[in-house]
């Protein structure tokens, strides 16, 4: 019998994961972006332009990277990995410990063919 974690434990684990790793990344990336804009607005000769033009794009790129990482963890959780179907070769998601993977389309086709053969 497989050991399933109750949903409450999974929600707590996801919340802790978000607070520990994702939230600081969001704050840091937005701080870089807004800090760069603030430095540009100070109009200190040379320095605000120099540091502001470096920090602002860095903050934008870091924000995009952080939001992309968070979205990937929500859409395809870490226990799943993209693998190729053994029948058609298209990309599908499977658990990390599975070796032989067949996508749902191929499973339906195989099931239909088996039912057709049984009907004969």
Phi, psi and omega per residue, in radians:
X1 nan 2.183 3.139
X2 -1.193 2.616 -3.132
X3 -1.681 1.876 3.132
X4 -1.757 2.404 3.061
X5 -1.399 2.478 3.082
X6 -1.116 2.662 -3.097
X7 -1.031 -0.559 -3.116
X8 -1.123 -0.711 3.128
X9 -1.122 -0.716 3.124
X10 -1.118 -0.682 3.121
X11 -1.182 -0.698 3.101
X12 -1.118 -0.744 3.130
X13 -1.118 -0.708 3.124
X14 -1.166 -0.687 3.113
X15 -1.141 -0.760 3.108
X16 -1.114 -0.732 3.088
X17 -1.039 -0.738 -3.141
X18 -1.146 -0.769 -3.101
X19 -1.195 -0.688 -3.054
X20 -1.368 -0.747 -3.011
X21 -1.927 -0.711 -3.024
X22 -1.421 -0.766 -3.089
X23 -1.091 -0.783 3.067
X24 -1.078 -0.620 3.106
X25 -1.135 -0.703 3.113
X26 -1.132 -0.808 3.134
X27 -1.076 -0.755 -3.125
X28 -1.125 -0.775 -3.113
X29 -1.171 -0.726 3.110
X30 -1.217 -0.575 3.082
X31 -1.154 -0.690 3.079
X32 -1.100 -0.805 -3.120
X33 -1.104 -0.902 -3.111
X34 -1.208 -0.581 3.068
X35 -1.147 -0.647 3.075
X36 -1.134 -0.726 3.098
X37 -1.146 -0.691 3.121
X38 -1.117 -0.734 3.100
X39 -1.097 -0.669 3.104
X40 -1.143 -0.569 -3.112
X41 -1.375 -0.281 -3.126
X42 -1.211 -0.517 3.135
X43 1.028 0.730 2.982
X44 -1.362 2.205 -3.053
X45 -0.979 2.091 3.074
X46 1.472 -0.971 -3.006
X47 -1.236 -0.744 -3.122
X48 -1.158 -0.671 3.115
X49 -1.191 -0.742 -3.108
X50 -1.119 -0.959 -3.103
X51 -1.313 -0.619 -3.132
X52 -1.120 -0.698 3.141
X53 -1.297 -0.297 3.068
X54 -1.545 -0.764 -3.023
X55 -1.319 -0.624 -3.086
X56 -1.098 -0.916 3.104
X57 -1.139 -0.565 3.092
X58 -1.098 -0.708 3.093
X59 -1.147 -0.676 3.115
X60 -1.124 -0.817 -3.127
X61 -1.127 -0.746 3.141
X62 -1.150 -0.621 3.085
X63 -1.135 -0.777 3.123
X64 -1.093 -0.778 3.124
X65 -1.071 -0.755 -3.119
X66 -1.140 -0.817 -3.139
X67 -1.151 -0.606 3.086
X68 -1.146 -0.729 3.125
X69 -1.121 -0.732 3.117
X70 -1.141 -0.733 3.134
X71 -1.132 -0.683 3.117
X72 -1.127 -0.643 3.116
X73 -1.217 -0.479 3.128
X74 -1.436 -0.741 -3.083
X75 -1.280 -0.888 3.122
X76 -2.146 1.669 -3.083
X77 -1.009 2.711 -3.074
X78 -0.965 -0.566 3.136
X79 -1.162 -0.195 3.134
X80 -1.844 2.546 3.116
X81 -2.320 2.631 3.086
X82 -1.326 2.238 3.119
X83 -2.373 2.902 3.111
X84 -1.615 2.474 3.084
X85 -1.180 2.427 -3.139
X86 -1.250 -0.341 -3.086
X87 -1.645 -1.006 -3.033
X88 -1.750 -0.340 3.113
X89 1.509 0.058 3.111
X90 -1.372 2.730 -3.128
X91 -1.317 2.324 3.050
X92 -2.474 2.941 -3.134
X93 -1.825 2.401 3.130
X94 -2.495 2.837 3.072
X95 -1.146 2.705 -3.043
X96 -1.118 -0.522 -3.068
X97 -1.535 -0.096 3.138
X98 -1.411 2.329 -3.122
X99 -1.792 -0.773 3.118
X100 -1.704 1.968 -3.059
X101 -2.085 2.293 3.060
X102 -2.209 2.235 -3.105
X103 -1.242 2.923 -3.051
X104 -1.187 -0.546 3.122
X105 -1.123 -0.800 3.138
X106 -1.172 -0.618 3.086
X107 -1.082 -0.747 3.117
X108 -1.118 -0.746 3.127
X109 -1.106 -0.752 3.132
X110 -1.127 -0.743 3.129
X111 -1.097 -0.739 3.109
X112 -1.080 -0.763 -3.134
X113 -1.131 -0.678 3.118
X114 -1.160 -0.726 3.120
X115 -1.142 -0.628 3.096
X116 -1.139 -0.715 3.139
X117 -1.185 -0.646 3.114
X118 -1.190 -0.581 -3.117
X119 -1.224 -0.413 -3.120
X120 -1.331 nan nan
